[in-house]
Amino acid sequence: MEKVNIVDSVGNEVLTGDIVRMFHYQTGRKKYYMYKRVRDFEQIGQTFYVVFDHLNDNGQFRRLAHKQYNDIVIVQRAKFHNNPRLDELKRNPKMKD
């Protein structure tokens, strides 16, 4: 399978293992969000999907893999990524986002 580059609404690349906050629904002015873990990327035929895990059980769901999601924000990075930003934070803990 070829690599799919997916970015969140801020422009950060979404990787396997990341915890993301995605829009769920809205009542009046209040917005409700759900938190999911990115489990995997898969290809079925010619279509690419992002597979999300629920945090509280083993359920999962798939969503079409677009280039950018406007309703998803990464809230926690997986620790096993080779992320230069995380390496910089380890060297300089006073650095902020």
N, C-alpha and C positions, 0 to 999 in steps of 0.2 A: 504494500500500500504506500502511495506517495504521501509526503508530509503535508498536512493541512495547517496553514497559519491562521489562527483565529485570534482576534483581539477583542478586549472588552470595551466599554464605552469611554474609558480614559485613554486607551491606546496601548495597554499592556498586553503582551502575548499570553493567552490562556494555555496552560500546560496540564498534563495529567497530574492529578493529586491536588490541584488548587481547590480551595474553598471559595465559592462564588455566591454573591447575593443577587438574586434575580427577582424582577417584578412579578407579583402574583395577581393582585387585583386591587381595586380602589373603591372605597365607599365615601361619597362626598369628597372632602379634601384629604382624607387619610389614605395613605398608600400602604399596602401590605406586601412584604417581601418573603421569600423563602430562601433558605441556605442549602446549597448542594455541593457535593464533591465531584470534580471532573474525574470520571473513572477511566475513560478511554476514548479514542477516536476510531470509528469503524467505517468501512465502505460496504454498501450493499448495492450491487450493480454498479452504476455510474454515480451514485449519490453518496455523499459523505455525511456522517452523523457524529454528533458529540454525545457520548453516553454519560449521564449524570447519575450519581448515587444519592439516595436520601441519607441524611446523617444519622437518623434514629433507627433505621432498620435496613434490611438487605434489598429493598425495592430499588428499581432503577427505571429510567426512561431515556428515550432518545430524542434529540432535537436536530433539525437540519443544520449542517455546519455552514454558516455564512462567514464572510470575511470579517465582519464586525457586528457585535451585538450591542445595541444601544440600551438594553435593559439589564445588562450583567456587569457587575463590578467585582474584581478579585478582592476578597477580604483577608485571605491568608494564603501565602505561598507554601507549597510542599517543601519540606526541608531537604529533599534529596536532589533538587535541581542545581545545576551549575549556574547560579545566578550571580552575575558580577555585582549587582546591587546589594545582595545579601552579604557577599564577601566584603564590600566596602563598609557596610554597617558593622560587621564584626571588628574591623580594624579601627573604626571611629564610631563608638556607640552614641556619641552626642549628636550625630548627624540625624536630621529629621527628614521625613518625606516632603 
